[in-house]
Amino acid sequence: MDNKNEFKPYIPADKIVPEFTVTSVLIGIILAVVFGAANAYLGLLVGMTISASIPAAVISMGIIRVILRRDSILENNLVQTIGSAGESLAAGAIFTLPALFLWAEEGKIEFPSIMMIFLIALFGGILGVCFMVPLRQALIVEEHGTLPFPEGTACAEVLLAGEEGGSKAGTVFTGLGIAAFYKLIADGLKLFPSEIGYAFKGYAGSQIGIQVLPSLAGVGFICGPKISSYMLAGGTLSWFVLMPAIALFGGEATIYPGTMPINEMLAQPSGISDLWNNYIKYIGAGAVAAGGLISLIKTFPLIVRTFKQAMSSMSKKHTDNSLRTQQDLPMPVLLVLIIAIVILIWLVPTFPVNPVGALIIVIFGFFFASVSSRMVGLIGSSNNPVSGMAIATLIIATLLLKATGTDGTTGMVGAIAIGGIICIVAAIAGDTSQDLKTGFIVGATPKKQQLGEMIGVVVAAAAIGGVLYLLNEAWGYGSEQIPAAQATMMKMLVEGIMDANLPWALILIGVFVAVVIEILKIPVMPFAVGMYLPFSLSAGIMAGGIVRFIVDKVKGTDEEKKERADKGVLFTSGLIAGEGIMGIVLAILAVAGVDQVIQLKFSLPQWASLVIFILLLFFLYTRCMKKEKK
């Protein structure tokens, strides 16, 4: 393509400026851990994660440009490359690995070791980077004018507008501080309840409510009103149609997997929760699994085309590697890394995976890495069907392991280990491609970015085990505090194939609800996740979506509208990170037994919670509408 010859990066290939420095690596490592932990908490809470590239880039500019008085766009770019790797690795890990903790709580297996979690995360992350590198020339350079890479291009725009770094960083830090303080007084000091609700006595089985948390408002604002409304629609179906129907028709019947009659269940204080736990969870899991597979099937032609292009691009002679902006990590080094990881997966006792399992990982890993890399180029990281890829891998891996004699709990752990690695491979490959796109626009050195990505992977992999243990110890996966929707669904899927003990009628109800939603041309995944999660979560997300809707509807030029949305995204990214960080702090306090000591003797009524949340939403709106001084 001529595009690659015409395009001139911001920093020319023949110009050398600070890039891979001690400062950029250290700040990147800190942000990788912070955003990794925050995203792990968020993903376990709401079943979805956010991209950390832009907030990482903005914070980096605030530190390097404003505080340290240094001026290198490539240093900032490397910081966001390392920092966003932590977020992506966490996103891949939390969709699968908490299943191991859930089995351990049931007494089926021992708790996974920190080393096991570290190796799954490390191997998946390194493979994701290695598989992406050979695709850079084809996807990033040769298709520069074809593949938009939304987040990568947006991040480059933020870096190129570096002179605004101080005010933009201030927006992120303001959101971060407000959310951390809000979370502390709500869930730490218990000054006001973070969830309010009302059960309708005349409409048994239903309950309306909202979780008044900053992170939910943030997710809703970033996702926008459409996605938020799809989630709310899914929650409405579960909590105002399916659960009342079960209560109405169940009566005195004891329906598996419940262990008591429906009317007795509802007579207890935990009745609504029991109804959700025993029935809606399985219906929602069926819808989420079907949604993941539908998204995979719909993109299958794209998957095949992408894979063919990946293969052909690897056989081509690439451009002059003497140019700084064309230097990738050497192919022999990547091959040695890949082979070493495959052998380790097979031989290390931590992995109950036979040679077939190791082979599945390589084949599916490269396949989904190439797919993920191209798909984020077309539709962005937020729409990348990583969980769909993980579901497909889990089904095939479980069937193959069972067929080759690795069954029971060993087979289930093996399937989750394989699924976990593939999920992380797909997430990291997608993140790497976005980061390399940013680097291509600003004129970064690809091999330095690829090394930075690996550093981010190693650091995040070392931290994620501790984060997962901490959150499980504090509240337990599957609880109201951290429902772990995706991992619970993966666990049930593997169990169903291995033990054939799932309530398939409930699962199939969810599957066919997803089919109906697809026929109606409504995005299945947000609807299905809304079905699975408590209604109060979807309601909190919808509140943020409404603010985004209002902000977008205010009159102004296209430039003014974009500026408002950008300010809102930065502020809400800060809200999400701030609550995530404080969530980790509160988990530490809960494990240490200090959480009970710091609670206040009194608590404000529910209506006060709603007023405080509305004030937060109003502040978000005013922050978006505030005009910057020229």
N, C-alpha and C positions, 0 to 999 in steps of 0.2 A: 504493500500500500504506500501511496505517496504521503499519507498523513504523518508517518513517522519521520520522513525527511523534512517536512514543512514545520513540524512542531518544534518550538524552541523552549526548553524549560526555563524557569525563572532564574536559576543559577546555572550558567553555561557549563557544559561538560569540561571545558578547559580551565575552569576556575575552581580553586581549592579553598574552602572555608571550613571553620570548625564544625564537626558533625558527630563523630563517634568519640565523645569526650567523657571524662570522669563525671562531670556535672550532668550531662544528658543521661548517662547510664544510671547514675544514682537516683536522680529525680524520676526517671522511667520506672526503676525497680520499686520505688515507694508507691507510685501511682498504680503499678501492676497489682501490688498487694491490696491497696486500698480499694480500687475499683473491682478487683476480683472478689474480695470479701463482701463488698456492698452488693455486687450483682448476684452473688450466691444467695444472700439473704433475700433479695428482691425476687429472684427466680423461684425460690422455694415458697415464697409468700403468694405470688400472683401467677406463677406458671409461665412467665415470659421475662426476657431480659432486654436491656437497652445497650446500644452501642456507646462505648466510652471514648471513642477517638476524638470527637470534637471537644468535650469537656477536658480531656487530658491535654489536648493541644492548647486550649485557652489557659488552663492552670499553668502549663509549662511556660507560656509567654508571660504570664503574670510574674512568675518566679525569675526566669532567666532575663527577660527584658527589663522589667520594672525593678525587681529587688537586686539582682546581681549586676544590672547595668551592662549586660552583654547583648550582642545583636547578631544572632545567627539563626536564620530560618531553618537550616538543616539540623541544628541541635534540637530545636522545638519539634521538628518532624520526627526525630529519633525518639524523643520522649514519648510522643503519642503512639509511636509504633510499639515500644516496649509496654507502655501502660495499657493499651487496648488489648494486648495479648492476654493479660491477666483476666480482663473481663470476658473474653471469648472462651478461654479455657474453663472458667467458672461456669459459663453458660452450658458448655458441653458436659461438664462433670455432674451438675445438679439434676440433669434430666434422667440420669441413670443410676449413679452410685448410691444415693440414699436408699435404693432398694435393698442393698446389702445390710444396712442398719435395720430396716424393717424386718428382714428375715432373722437377724440376730435378736431383736426384741421378742420375736415369736419363739426363740429357742431352736430354730432350725439349723443355724450355723453360728460360728463364733464371730464376734465383731471384727470387721476388716481392719487389718493393721494399717498404721499410718504409712508404712513402707509400700503396702499394696496399693493404696490410693495414690501415693506419689508416683509409683511406676506406671499405673494406668494413665494418669494425667500426663506424665512426662513423655511416655512412648507415643500417646495419641497426639500430643502437641508437636513433638519433633517430627513425626511422620507427616503431620499436616503441613508444616513448613517445607519439608523435603519434597513432598509431592507437588507443591505449588510452584516451586522455583523453576522447573522446566517449562511451565506454562506461561511464565511472565512475558516472554517475547511475543507469543501469539495473542494473549488476551489483553495485555496492558499496552504494548507498543504498537503491534500491527493493527489492532482494532481500537485505536485511541478515539477515532471519530465515530465508532459504532456502539461500543459499550459505554454507557454513561457512568457506571460506578457511583451512584448517588452520594453515599456517605464519604467515599474517598475524595470525590470532587469537592464536596461541601467542606471537608476538612482542609483541603488545599486552599480554598477561598478564605477560610478563617486564618490560615497561616500567612497568606499573601496580604491580608488586611492587618498585618501584625502591629501597625502603629496604634490600633484600637485595643491591643491586648490588655492594657491596664484596666479599662472600663469593663471589658468583657469578662476578664478574670474576676473582677469585683462582683459581677452579676452571679457567677457560679458560686463564689464563696459566700455571698449573702444568702442564697438559697440553701447552701450546705449548713450554715450556722443556724438559720431559722428552723430547718427540719430537725437538726440534732437537738436543739433546745425543746422543740415541740414534742418530739418522741420521748425525751427525758421526763418532761412533766406529765405526759399522758400515760406512758407505759412504765416509767421508772418510779416517779413519785406518786402516780395514780391520782393526780389532782382532778382529772376528769376522765370518764371512760372513753377509750378509743374506738369502741363499737357500740352503737345504739340500735335497738330493735324492738319490734312489737309483734307478738303472735296473735293472729286473729282467731278468737275462740269459736266464732260462728262458722269459720272456714278452716276446719281442722287440717293440720299438716302444712299450713302456709305461715310464712313469717317475713315481714318486711324489715329492712335494716340497712345501715350504712356504716362502713369503717371510715372514720374521719382521720385518715392518715395522710401526711404530705406526699409520701411515695406514690400512693394511688392517684392523687390529683396529678402528680408529675407524669405517671404512665399514661393517664387519660389525655393530658395535653399533648404529649409527644405522639401518641398513636392517632390522635384526632377524633372528632365526633363519630365518624362512621364506624371505625373499629370498636370504639367504646360502646356504641349502641348495639353492635352485633353481640358483644360480650353480655351486655345487659339483657338482650333478647334471650340469649341462652339461659341466663340465670332466672329470668321470668318464667320460661318454660318449665324448668326444674322445680322452682319454689312455689309457683302459683298454678301449675297444671298437673305435673307428674306426682308431686308429693301429696297434694290434696286428693288426687285420684287413688293413690295407694291407701291413704287413710280412709277414704270413702268405701272403696270396694274390699279392702283388706279385712276390716272389722275384727272378728275374733280369730281369724286365720293366722297361723304361724307360717310365714313364707321364707324359705331359704334365700339368703344366708342368715336371716334373722333367727333368733332363738326364743322369742316370746311373741304372743299375739300382738297384732298391730295396735289394737285399742289400749292394751296394757302398756305398750311401748310409749304411746302418746300421753298416757296418764302420768308419766314420770317427768321430772324437771328437765331431763336431757332428751325428751321425746323427739323433738325436731331434729336434734343432732343425730340421734340414733337412726331416724328415718333416712337422713342423708348418708350416714356411714354405711348402713346395711343395703341400701338400694340405689340411691341416686349416684353414689360413687361409681358403681359398676356401669350404670347407664351412661354416665358422663365419660367413663374410660372407653367404652365402646365407640362413642361419638368421636373422642379425641383420636383413637387409633384409626378409625375409618377416615377422619379428616386428614390425618397424616398420609395415609395410603392414597387417598383421592388426589391430594396435591402432588404426590409422587407420580401417579399415573398420568395426570394432566400434563406434567412437564416431561414425560418420557421421550417424546420426539426431540425435545431440546437436549435431554440427557444424552441420547444417542449421538446427536449432531456434535455436542460438546466433546464427547469422548473421542469421536473420529478426528476432530480438529486437534485435540490434545496429542493424539498419537502422531498425526502428520507433522505437527509443529516440532515435536521432539526429533523427528528424522531430518529436519531442515538444518542447513548451516545458518547459524545466526550471524548478526551483524558484528562489526569490528569490536572485539572485547577490550581493545586498548583504550576506548573511551571510558571515562570514569562512570558515566551514567548507563553503561551497558554491561558492567561487571557483575555477574552473578557468582554465588558460591560454586566452586568447581563440581562438575557432575560426578567424578570419581569419589569425592568426599561424601556427597549425598548418597551414592550407592552403598558405600561402606557403612554409613549410618543406618540406612534402611535394612541392610542384611544383618547387621549387628542387633538391631532391635527385634527383628523377626526371630533370630536364634534365641535371644534372651526371653522373648515371650514364650517360646517353646520350652526352654530349659529351666527358667527360674520357677521354683516351687510355688511362689506367690500366685502364679497363674495356673489354674486347673485347666489348661488349654493344651490339646494335643497338636501334632503337626498340621492336622486339618484346620484346626482353629487358627493357627498362625497364618496359614495360607489364606483363609477367609479374610483375615484382617488386612493382608497386603492387597488382595484383589479388590475387596470392597473399599478399602481405604483410598487407593488411588482413584478408583471409579468415582466415589463420592467427593473426593477432594477436587477433581477436575470439574465435576458437576457444580459443586458449591462455589468454586472460584468464578465460573462463568455466570451462574445465576445471580450472585450478589452484584455482578457487573450490570446485569439487566434490570433487576427488580429491587436491589438493595439488601443489606444484611437482615433487616427486620422481617422480610418476607421469605427468607431462605428456609426451606422446609427441612431443617436439621432433624427435628423430632420424627418426621416422616421417614427420613433415611435411617434413623436409629431403629424405628419400629420394623422396617423391612429387614434390616440386618439382624435384629433380635429374633424375628420369626424364622429366618433361614438358618441362623446360627443355632438356635434351640433345636430345630428339626434335625440338622446335621449332627449335632453333638449327641442327640438322643439316638439317632440311627447308627452312630459309630460306637455306641456303648457307654458314652459319658452322660449318664442320666442322674436323676435324683437331685439332691442339693448340690453336688459337685457340678453337674451339668448346668443347673440354674445359675450358680456363681460364675461359671465359665461363660455363659451366654451374656450375663450382665457385664463381665469384664470385656468381652469382645464388643458388645454394644456401646459400652462406655468409651473405649478407644476410638471406635468409628465416629461416634457423636462428637468427640473432641477433635478428631481429624477434620471433619466437615466444618466445624465452627472455626478452627484455627486457619484452615485453608481459605475460607471466606474472608476472615479478618486480614490475613496476609495479603490477599489480592487487593483489598481496599487500601491497605497501607502502602503497597507498592504503587498503586495508582496515584495516591497523594504524592509519593516520592517522585514519580515520573513527571508530574506537573511542576513541582518546585525545584527539581534538579538534584535529587538525592542520589547517593551511591547505592544501587540495589543490594550488593553483598553486605554492606554495613547494616542496612535495614533488616536483611534476612538474619544476620547475626543478632541484631537487637530483638527481633521476634523470638529467637531461640532463648535469649536471656530472659525475656518476659515469661516464656513458657516454663523455664526451669524454676524461676522464683515463684510463679503462681502455683506450679505443681507442688512445690515444697510447702506452700501455705494452705492449699485447699483442704488437705487432710485434717489439719488442726481446726479449720473453720467448720468443716462438716461434723467433726466430733463435738466441737463446742456447741453448735446449734442443736444437735441431737441431745446432748447432755442437759441443755437448758430447758428445752421444750418438747423434744421428741418429734420425729417426722410423722406426718399424718395428723398432727394436732391442729387446733384452730390457729395457733401462732404461725406455724409453718406447715401448710397442708401438703407440700411436695407433690403437686398434682401429677406432673409428668412421670416422676420416678415411681409413684404408687401404681400408675397405669402400666408402666413397663414391667413392674414386679408381677402384677396380676396376669399380664400377657404371658410371661415366661412360665409362671405356675400353671396356667391353663393348658399350655402345650405339654409340659412335663408330667403333671399330675392329673390332668383332665378333671379338675374339681371346681371349675368356675361356674357361676350361675349364668350359663350361656344365654338364657332367655333375656336377662337384663342387659347383657352385653349387646345382644342383637337388636334390642329396642333402640339402644344408642346408635348402633351402626345404621339402622334404617332412618332414624331421625336425621343423621348426617347426610344420607342419600337424598332425603327430601329437601334438605337445606341446599344441597348442591344443585338439585333440579331447579330450585327457585333462584339460582344464580346468586346466592348469598355466600360470602367467604366462610368456609366450613370451620377452619381452625379457631378463630376468635369466638364463634358461636359455641363450638364444642367445649372450649376451655371455660366459657361462661356457664355452660351447663354443669360442668364438673365442680367449679369453685363455689363457695358460699355466695349467696346473692349480695351480701353486704360488701364483698370485695368489688364485684362488678359495679355496684352503685357508687362506690368511692371513685372508681376509675371513670365512670360516666360523668361525675361532677367536674373532673379535669377536662374531659372532652367537651362539656358545655362551655367552659371558659374559652377553650380554643375556638369553638364555633362562633362565640360572640366576638372574639378578637379578630377573626377572619372576616366577619361581616361588617366591621366598622369601615366606613368609606375612607379611601385614600388611594394613592398611586400604587402600582405594583411594587415599587421599591420600598414604599412605606409599609405595605402589608408584609413584605418579606422581612423587613427589619423588626417589626413587631413579633412575628413568629419566631425569628432567630433569638430575640431577647428572651421570649418565653421558653424556648427549648433549652437555652443555657441555664436559666433560673431553675427550671424544673429538673434538669440534669443534676443541679446542685441539691435540690430537694431530695431526689432519689438517693444520691450518694450520702447526703447527711443523715438521712434516716437509716440507711444501710449500715453506716459506720456506728451510729448510736445503737442500732439493733445488736451489733456484735459486742459493743461495750456492755449493754444490758444482759446479754447472754453470759458474759464473763461474770458479772455481778450475781446472776442467778445461780451459776455453778458454784460460786464462792459462798452462796447463802446470804449475800448482803442485800439482795433485792427486797426482802421482807422488812429489813431494818430501815431502809430509806423511804418507805411508803408513808405518806401523810395520814394523819388520823381522820381526816374528812375527805369527801369527794364531792365535786360539783354535780348537779343533776344532769340527766341526759340532754335536756334542751340546751344547756350551757355548752356541751360538746359540739352541738350543731352550730351554735352561734360562732364559736371559735373557729370552726372549720370554714364557715362562710366568710369570716374575716380573712382567713388565709387565702381563700379563692379570690376575694376582692383585691387583696394585696398582689396576687399573681397577675390579675387583670391590669391593675395600675402600673405594675412593673413593665408589662408589655407596651402599654400606651405612653409611658414616660418618654419624652423627647430628650435626646442627648444634647448637651450644650456643645455648640460648634467651637 
